[in-house]
Amino acid sequence: MPRNDGDQIGPPRARVRVALIVALAATILPLAALGQPSSLPSMSTITFAPGSSTVTVSGHAQPGSRTLYYVAAQAGQTMTVSLNPAAGLAFQVYGPDTTIARAADGSPLITGRTLPGAGSADNAQAWMGALPATGNYLITVGPIGAAGALFSLTVTLQ
C-alpha cells in the first residue's frame, strides 16, 4: 500500500530527535569530509527524562570558545535557563532558525537571532521567556573574560 504523505512513523519526540540528528549531520559531516580538523565546538542535545520538565547538564567553558547545546521546544512553551556558577560566565539563546558553519578564518560562525534578554550583549546568567516558534533552540555558554570555568546549566520547559 502506498504511503500517504500525512503518515507519520514513531512518536513526535522521536521524529524531532531524528530531524535533529539529520540536521546536525548535515552541518558536521561536510566539514569532516574536507580532511581538515573541525574547528566547530562539540554540540550536545538536551533531552528530558519522561515526565520531567527540568534537566541540568555540566560542562567546561574554555577561553575563546563556546559550549553548545540544542533543546527541542514548542511555540508558546516557557523556557527557563540558569547558569551556575554565574560569575565569569554567560549564555545566549538562539532561535530555531540558527545555523552553524565555519567562518573564512576557520572559527565557528553562528548565524541567527538571539531571544530578547539572552543575546551576546546581555551577559545572561538567568533567563525566562515564552518561545516564539517550534524548533531546536541553541544555547551557547562561554566565559565573559579570559578565564574558563566548570559550570552547570539548568533548562526547564513548561
Buried (B, 14 or more C-beta within 10 A) or exposed (E): EEEEEEEEEEEEEEEBBEEBEEBBEEBBEEBEEEEEEEBBBEBBBBBBEEEEEEBEBEBEBBEEBBBBBBBBBEEEBEBBBBBBEBEBBBBBBBBBEBEBEBEEEEEBBBEBEBBEEBBEEBEBBBBEBEBEEEBBBBBBBBBBEEEBBEBEBBBBBE
